Amino acid sequence: MTIEDFVESFVLEDAVLTAARARAEEVGIVPVSPAAGAALRLLAATAQAKAVVEVGTGTGLSGLWLLRGMRPDGVLTSIDAEAEHLRLARASFSAEGVPNSRARLINGRALDVLPRLADRAYDIVFCSADRREYPDYLAQVVRLIRPGGVLIFDGASRAADTGSRDAESAALRRLCEQVLEDGRLSPALLPVGSGLLAATVSPEEG
């Protein structure tokens, strides 16, 4: 068994998570891996997250992992441009017993919705949507996070392929450069799933 296989098999998904993953496969969505989901749960629990924004709802798999780490009174705000994804995510949350008051689902493009959310009001912002738009998300994401909060971008491992010239890889490389150059951020690249680029927002700078 490779280290990657061991990491991915270390935390097993239960029936609710497995069903959400199956819904994703049915509609052609690539959700977070089990190890990435477990990392999201860990980060949410460590932050004692009460308010989280998710960009890219999918069928609710990553949202379930986040909610499992959040405080019992925490609220997940999840944004997706596809109404069908939100419907499937609601089914996943219902199977988990998540009340509607804890999962605020918004149908719309991230670049249209993010500017309408409040400054410094969120403990975590997790992005797993159109990776070509990630560099455009960053300024809004940093604005939303409270000092000491955490931003997370999925799919960052693609940035390692410096020979690739496709738009997605180029955008991920640009995002990594932006995060590394931003003095307000303390980043780390977590090698789980397709790579989670995470960073805390400096309490001093906000």
Phi and psi in degrees as GROMACS dihedral restraints (atoms count N, CA, C in turn):
[ dihedral_restraints ]
;  ai    aj    ak    al  type     phi  dphi    fc
    3     4     5     6     1   -75.5    20    10
    4     5     6     7     1   162.3    20    10
    6     7     8     9     1   -61.6    20    10
    7     8     9    10     1   -35.9    20    10
    9    10    11    12     1   -63.7    20    10
   10    11    12    13     1   -43.3    20    10
   12    13    14    15     1   -65.3    20    10
   13    14    15    16     1   -39.4    20    10
   15    16    17    18     1   -63.1    20    10
   16    17    18    19     1   -45.0    20    10
   18    19    20    21     1   -60.9    20    10
   19    20    21    22     1   -44.8    20    10
   21    22    23    24     1   -70.6    20    10
   22    23    24    25     1   -26.0    20    10
   24    25    26    27     1   -95.2    20    10
   25    26    27    28     1    -2.1    20    10
   27    28    29    30     1   -66.1    20    10
   28    29    30    31     1   -42.0    20    10
   30    31    32    33     1  -109.9    20    10
   31    32    33    34     1   120.4    20    10
   33    34    35    36     1   -89.1    20    10
   34    35    36    37     1   142.9    20    10
   36    37    38    39     1   -87.7    20    10
   37    38    39    40     1   140.5    20    10
   39    40    41    42     1   -85.8    20    10
   40    41    42    43     1  -173.7    20    10
   42    43    44    45     1   -63.3    20    10
   43    44    45    46     1   -36.8    20    10
   45    46    47    48     1   -66.8    20    10
   46    47    48    49     1   -45.3    20    10
   48    49    50    51     1   -66.8    20    10
   49    50    51    52     1   -40.2    20    10
   51    52    53    54     1   -62.9    20    10
   52    53    54    55     1   -39.0    20    10
   54    55    56    57     1   -66.6    20    10
   55    56    57    58     1   -40.1    20    10
   57    58    59    60     1   -64.5    20    10
   58    59    60    61     1   -38.1    20    10
   60    61    62    63     1   -65.4    20    10
   61    62    63    64     1   -40.3    20    10
   63    64    65    66     1   -64.2    20    10
   64    65    66    67     1   -39.0    20    10
   66    67    68    69     1   -62.0    20    10
   67    68    69    70     1   -39.3    20    10
   69    70    71    72     1   -62.5    20    10
   70    71    72    73     1   -44.8    20    10
   72    73    74    75     1   -63.1    20    10
   73    74    75    76     1   -36.1    20    10
   75    76    77    78     1   -64.2    20    10
   76    77    78    79     1   -33.4    20    10
   78    79    80    81     1  -104.0    20    10
   79    80    81    82     1     9.5    20    10
   81    82    83    84     1    80.6    20    10
   82    83    84    85     1    23.5    20    10
   84    85    86    87     1   -95.8    20    10
   85    86    87    88     1   139.0    20    10
   87    88    89    90     1  -100.1    20    10
   88    89    90    91     1   103.1    20    10
   90    91    92    93     1   -82.2    20    10
   91    92    93    94     1   176.0    20    10
   93    94    95    96     1   -64.0    20    10
   94    95    96    97     1   149.7    20    10
   96    97    98    99     1   -74.0    20    10
   97    98    99   100     1   165.9    20    10
   99   100   101   102     1   -56.7    20    10
  100   101   102   103     1   -41.0    20    10
  102   103   104   105     1   -67.0    20    10
  103   104   105   106     1   -39.5    20    10
  105   106   107   108     1   -66.2    20    10
  106   107   108   109     1   -40.4    20    10
  108   109   110   111     1   -61.0    20    10
  109   110   111   112     1   -43.9    20    10
  111   112   113   114     1   -62.5    20    10
  112   113   114   115     1   -35.8    20    10
  114   115   116   117     1   -66.3    20    10
  115   116   117   118     1   -39.3    20    10
  117   118   119   120     1   -61.9    20    10
  118   119   120   121     1   -43.7    20    10
  120   121   122   123     1   -60.3    20    10
  121   122   123   124     1   -44.2    20    10
  123   124   125   126     1   -61.3    20    10
  124   125   126   127     1   -46.1    20    10
  126   127   128   129     1   -64.6    20    10
  127   128   129   130     1   -39.6    20    10
  129   130   131   132     1   -65.6    20    10
  130   131   132   133     1   -40.3    20    10
  132   133   134   135     1   -68.8    20    10
  133   134   135   136     1   -41.5    20    10
  135   136   137   138     1   -63.4    20    10
  136   137   138   139     1   -37.5    20    10
  138   139   140   141     1   -80.0    20    10
  139   140   141   142     1    -5.0    20    10
  141   142   143   144     1    47.3    20    10
  142   143   144   145     1    49.5    20    10
  144   145   146   147     1   -66.0    20    10
  145   146   147   148     1   130.8    20    10
  147   148   149   150     1  -109.7    20    10
  148   149   150   151     1   -28.7    20    10
  150   151   152   153     1  -132.7    20    10
  151   152   153   154     1   119.2    20    10
  153   154   155   156     1  -130.9    20    10
  154   155   156   157     1   139.8    20    10
  156   157   158   159     1  -109.6    20    10
  157   158   159   160     1   135.3    20    10
  159   160   161   162     1  -121.8    20    10
  160   161   162   163     1   125.9    20    10
  162   163   164   165     1  -103.4    20    10
  163   164   165   166     1   108.3    20    10
  165   166   167   168     1   105.6    20    10
  166   167   168   169     1    85.5    20    10
  168   169   170   171     1   -72.6    20    10
  169   170   171   172     1   -37.8    20    10
  171   172   173   174     1    59.4    20    10
  172   173   174   175     1  -136.1    20    10
  174   175   176   177     1  -102.5    20    10
  175   176   177   178     1    17.0    20    10
  177   178   179   180     1    94.4    20    10
  178   179   180   181     1     2.8    20    10
  180   181   182   183     1   -63.9    20    10
  181   182   183   184     1   -52.6    20    10
  183   184   185   186     1   -65.5    20    10
  184   185   186   187     1   -34.4    20    10
  186   187   188   189     1   -62.0    20    10
  187   188   189   190     1   -39.8    20    10
  189   190   191   192     1   -61.7    20    10
  190   191   192   193     1   -45.3    20    10
  192   193   194   195     1   -60.9    20    10
  193   194   195   196     1   -43.9    20    10
  195   196   197   198     1   -62.8    20    10
  196   197   198   199     1   -46.5    20    10
  198   199   200   201     1   -61.2    20    10
  199   200   201   202     1   -34.2    20    10
  201   202   203   204     1   -67.6    20    10
  202   203   204   205     1   -23.4    20    10
  204   205   206   207     1   -94.6    20    10
  205   206   207   208     1   -18.9    20    10
  207   208   209   210     1   -74.7    20    10
  208   209   210   211     1   165.2    20    10
  210   211   212   213     1   -61.6    20    10
  211   212   213   214     1   154.0    20    10
  213   214   215   216     1   -59.6    20    10
  214   215   216   217     1   -25.0    20    10
  216   217   218   219     1   -99.4    20    10
  217   218   219   220     1    10.6    20    10
  219   220   221   222     1   -72.5    20    10
  220   221   222   223     1   152.7    20    10
  222   223   224   225     1  -122.1    20    10
  223   224   225   226     1   128.4    20    10
  225   226   227   228     1   -98.5    20    10
  226   227   228   229     1   123.5    20    10
  228   229   230   231     1  -103.1    20    10
  229   230   231   232     1   114.8    20    10
  231   232   233   234     1  -120.4    20    10
  232   233   234   235     1   131.8    20    10
  234   235   236   237     1  -115.4    20    10
  235   236   237   238     1   131.8    20    10
  237   238   239   240     1  -150.3    20    10
  238   239   240   241     1   141.2    20    10
  240   241   242   243     1   -78.1    20    10
  241   242   243   244     1   -14.4    20    10
  243   244   245   246     1  -104.8    20    10
  244   245   246   247     1   116.0    20    10
  246   247   248   249     1   -61.2    20    10
  247   248   249   250     1   -33.4    20    10
  249   250   251   252     1   -64.9    20    10
  250   251   252   253     1   -35.7    20    10
  252   253   254   255     1   -62.9    20    10
  253   254   255   256     1   -42.1    20    10
  255   256   257   258     1   -64.7    20    10
  256   257   258   259     1   -37.3    20    10
  258   259   260   261     1   -62.9    20    10
  259   260   261   262     1   -44.1    20    10
  261   262   263   264     1   -68.1    20    10
  262   263   264   265     1   -36.7    20    10
  264   265   266   267     1   -65.2    20    10
  265   266   267   268     1   -39.9    20    10
  267   268   269   270     1   -60.7    20    10
  268   269   270   271     1   -37.3    20    10
  270   271   272   273     1   -64.5    20    10
  271   272   273   274     1   -39.8    20    10
  273   274   275   276     1   -64.9    20    10
  274   275   276   277     1   -43.2    20    10
  276   277   278   279     1   -67.1    20    10
  277   278   279   280     1   -36.9    20    10
  279   280   281   282     1   -63.5    20    10
  280   281   282   283     1   -41.2    20    10
  282   283   284   285     1   -63.4    20    10
  283   284   285   286     1   -28.9    20    10
  285   286   287   288     1   -81.2    20    10
  286   287   288   289     1   -15.6    20    10
  288   289   290   291     1    82.9    20    10
  289   290   291   292     1    22.9    20    10
  291   292   293   294     1   -79.6    20    10
  292   293   294   295     1   120.8    20    10
  294   295   296   297     1   -68.5    20    10
  295   296   297   298     1   153.0    20    10
  297   298   299   300     1   -57.6    20    10
  298   299   300   301     1   -28.3    20    10
  300   301   302   303     1   -68.6    20    10
  301   302   303   304     1   -16.6    20    10
  303   304   305   306     1   -99.4    20    10
  304   305   306   307     1    -7.8    20    10
  306   307   308   309     1  -131.4    20    10
  307   308   309   310     1   101.5    20    10
  309   310   311   312     1   -95.5    20    10
  310   311   312   313     1   107.8    20    10
  312   313   314   315     1  -102.0    20    10
  313   314   315   316     1   127.7    20    10
  315   316   317   318     1  -121.0    20    10
  316   317   318   319     1   124.4    20    10
  318   319   320   321     1   -90.0    20    10
  319   320   321   322     1   115.9    20    10
  321   322   323   324     1   167.3    20    10
  322   323   324   325     1   167.8    20    10
  324   325   326   327     1   -75.0    20    10
  325   326   327   328     1   138.6    20    10
  327   328   329   330     1   -55.3    20    10
  328   329   330   331     1   -42.7    20    10
  330   331   332   333     1   -69.0    20    10
  331   332   333   334     1   -16.2    20    10
  333   334   335   336     1   -90.5    20    10
  334   335   336   337     1   -34.1    20    10
  336   337   338   339     1   -86.1    20    10
  337   338   339   340     1   -42.8    20    10
  339   340   341   342     1   -54.0    20    10
  340   341   342   343     1   -42.2    20    10
  342   343   344   345     1   -62.9    20    10
  343   344   345   346     1   -16.2    20    10
  345   346   347   348     1   -89.3    20    10
  346   347   348   349     1    -7.5    20    10
  348   349   350   351     1   -88.1    20    10
  349   350   351   352     1   156.6    20    10
  351   352   353   354     1   -75.6    20    10
  352   353   354   355     1   146.6    20    10
  354   355   356   357     1   -62.7    20    10
  355   356   357   358     1   139.2    20    10
  357   358   359   360     1    49.7    20    10
  358   359   360   361     1    36.0    20    10
  360   361   362   363     1  -106.3    20    10
  361   362   363   364     1    -1.3    20    10
  363   364   365   366     1  -126.6    20    10
  364   365   366   367     1   144.6    20    10
  366   367   368   369     1   -81.8    20    10
  367   368   369   370     1   -34.6    20    10
  369   370   371   372     1  -142.0    20    10
  370   371   372   373     1   141.1    20    10
  372   373   374   375     1  -124.6    20    10
  373   374   375   376     1   122.5    20    10
  375   376   377   378     1  -114.2    20    10
  376   377   378   379     1   126.9    20    10
  378   379   380   381     1  -113.9    20    10
  379   380   381   382     1   123.0    20    10
  381   382   383   384     1  -145.7    20    10
  382   383   384   385     1    66.5    20    10
  384   385   386   387     1  -132.7    20    10
  385   386   387   388     1  -139.2    20    10
  387   388   389   390     1   -70.8    20    10
  388   389   390   391     1   106.1    20    10
  390   391   392   393     1   -65.8    20    10
  391   392   393   394     1   -20.7    20    10
  393   394   395   396     1   -66.2    20    10
  394   395   396   397     1   -21.7    20    10
  396   397   398   399     1   -95.8    20    10
  397   398   399   400     1    -4.4    20    10
  399   400   401   402     1   -52.3    20    10
  400   401   402   403     1   -46.0    20    10
  402   403   404   405     1   -59.7    20    10
  403   404   405   406     1   -30.0    20    10
  405   406   407   408     1   -77.1    20    10
  406   407   408   409     1   -23.5    20    10
  408   409   410   411     1   -73.3    20    10
  409   410   411   412     1   -31.2    20    10
  411   412   413   414     1   -55.0    20    10
  412   413   414   415     1   -48.1    20    10
  414   415   416   417     1   -59.7    20    10
  415   416   417   418     1   -41.2    20    10
  417   418   419   420     1   -67.7    20    10
  418   419   420   421     1   -41.3    20    10
  420   421   422   423     1   -61.2    20    10
  421   422   423   424     1   -47.2    20    10
  423   424   425   426     1   -62.2    20    10
  424   425   426   427     1   -38.3    20    10
  426   427   428   429     1   -62.1    20    10
  427   428   429   430     1   -36.7    20    10
  429   430   431   432     1   -75.2    20    10
  430   431   432   433     1   -27.0    20    10
  432   433   434   435     1   -84.2    20    10
  433   434   435   436     1   135.3    20    10
  435   436   437   438     1   -67.0    20    10
  436   437   438   439     1   154.4    20    10
  438   439   440   441     1   -55.3    20    10
  439   440   441   442     1   130.5    20    10
  441   442   443   444     1    89.2    20    10
  442   443   444   445     1    -5.9    20    10
  444   445   446   447     1   -77.6    20    10
  445   446   447   448     1   179.8    20    10
  447   448   449   450     1  -128.2    20    10
  448   449   450   451     1   134.8    20    10
  450   451   452   453     1  -107.6    20    10
  451   452   453   454     1   147.2    20    10
  453   454   455   456     1  -141.6    20    10
  454   455   456   457     1   128.8    20    10
  456   457   458   459     1  -118.4    20    10
  457   458   459   460     1   128.3    20    10
  459   460   461   462     1   -85.9    20    10
  460   461   462   463     1   150.8    20    10
  462   463   464   465     1    90.6    20    10
  463   464   465   466     1    12.6    20    10
  465   466   467   468     1   -68.4    20    10
  466   467   468   469     1   -17.3    20    10
  468   469   470   471     1   -62.1    20    10
  469   470   471   472     1   -23.8    20    10
  471   472   473   474     1   -61.7    20    10
  472   473   474   475     1   -23.3    20    10
  474   475   476   477     1   -65.8    20    10
  475   476   477   478     1   -20.5    20    10
  477   478   479   480     1   -71.5    20    10
  478   479   480   481     1   -20.1    20    10
  480   481   482   483     1   -84.6    20    10
  481   482   483   484     1    80.8    20    10
  483   484   485   486     1   -69.1    20    10
  484   485   486   487     1   -15.7    20    10
  486   487   488   489     1   -83.9    20    10
  487   488   489   490     1   -12.3    20    10
  489   490   491   492     1   -81.9    20    10
  490   491   492   493     1   135.4    20    10
  492   493   494   495     1  -113.4    20    10
  493   494   495   496     1    11.3    20    10
  495   496   497   498     1   -70.2    20    10
  496   497   498   499     1   159.6    20    10
  498   499   500   501     1   -62.7    20    10
  499   500   501   502     1   -36.3    20    10
  501   502   503   504     1   -67.3    20    10
  502   503   504   505     1   -47.3    20    10
  504   505   506   507     1   -62.7    20    10
  505   506   507   508     1   -41.4    20    10
  507   508   509   510     1   -62.7    20    10
  508   509   510   511     1   -40.9    20    10
  510   511   512   513     1   -66.1    20    10
  511   512   513   514     1   -39.2    20    10
  513   514   515   516     1   -67.3    20    10
  514   515   516   517     1   -38.1    20    10
  516   517   518   519     1   -64.0    20    10
  517   518   519   520     1   -40.8    20    10
  519   520   521   522     1   -65.3    20    10
  520   521   522   523     1   -40.7    20    10
  522   523   524   525     1   -60.4    20    10
  523   524   525   526     1   -46.9    20    10
  525   526   527   528     1   -58.9    20    10
  526   527   528   529     1   -41.2    20    10
  528   529   530   531     1   -63.0    20    10
  529   530   531   532     1   -43.6    20    10
  531   532   533   534     1   -61.5    20    10
  532   533   534   535     1   -44.3    20    10
  534   535   536   537     1   -65.9    20    10
  535   536   537   538     1   -43.5    20    10
  537   538   539   540     1   -64.9    20    10
  538   539   540   541     1   -32.4    20    10
  540   541   542   543     1   -86.7    20    10
  541   542   543   544     1   -10.6    20    10
  543   544   545   546     1   -85.0    20    10
  544   545   546   547     1   111.3    20    10
  546   547   548   549     1   -64.6    20    10
  547   548   549   550     1   -14.9    20    10
  549   550   551   552     1   -79.8    20    10
  550   551   552   553     1   -13.2    20    10
  552   553   554   555     1  -111.5    20    10
  553   554   555   556     1   141.5    20    10
  555   556   557   558     1  -116.5    20    10
  556   557   558   559     1    97.7    20    10
  558   559   560   561     1   -96.1    20    10
  559   560   561   562     1   162.2    20    10
  561   562   563   564     1  -150.7    20    10
  562   563   564   565     1   147.6    20    10
  564   565   566   567     1  -105.9    20    10
  565   566   567   568     1   117.6    20    10
  567   568   569   570     1   -96.9    20    10
  568   569   570   571     1   117.0    20    10
  570   571   572   573     1   -84.0    20    10
  571   572   573   574     1    60.4    20    10
  573   574   575   576     1  -120.5    20    10
  574   575   576   577     1   146.5    20    10
  576   577   578   579     1    58.0    20    10
  577   578   579   580     1  -130.1    20    10
  579   580   581   582     1   -93.7    20    10
  580   581   582   583     1    16.7    20    10
  582   583   584   585     1    94.2    20    10
  583   584   585   586     1   123.4    20    10
  585   586   587   588     1  -110.5    20    10
  586   587   588   589     1   115.5    20    10
  588   589   590   591     1   -87.4    20    10
  589   590   591   592     1   114.0    20    10
  591   592   593   594     1  -120.9    20    10
  592   593   594   595     1   153.0    20    10
  594   595   596   597     1  -158.0    20    10
  595   596   597   598     1   144.3    20    10
  597   598   599   600     1   -94.0    20    10
  598   599   600   601     1   149.5    20    10
  600   601   602   603     1   -94.3    20    10
  601   602   603   604     1   127.3    20    10
  603   604   605   606     1   -57.1    20    10
  604   605   606   607     1   130.5    20    10
  606   607   608   609     1   -61.0    20    10
  607   608   609   610     1   -30.5    20    10
  609   610   611   612     1   -72.4    20    10
  610   611   612   613     1   -41.5    20    10
  612   613   614   615     1   -92.9    20    10
  613   614   615   616     1   -33.4    20    10
